[in-house]
């Protein structure tokens, strides 16, 4: 199960993810992307509490990055070691701004 929370901090949109970003959760999150990113120029995705990520979750992150391309920036922070390994194996570490 995925929980997400959106906050605005000093003009930056922070989206915190908690739980599992699997196929079902990705479908749900995808329907919310427009409202989560509406009006945002700089977005940070905080993955400190994200425990699991599937290829569907990777697709959602790429979609978020594509949405932000003409608007501002997307940064992913606090990535757990297990999820960082997924980013590295899939090459997403070179496609996304992970810091």
Protein Blocks (a to p, Z undefined) as FASTA:
>chain_A
ZZdddddeehiacdddehjadfklmmmmmmmmmmmmgopabdcddfklpcbdcfklmmmm
mmmmmmmmmnmccddehiafklmmmmmmnommmmpccZZ
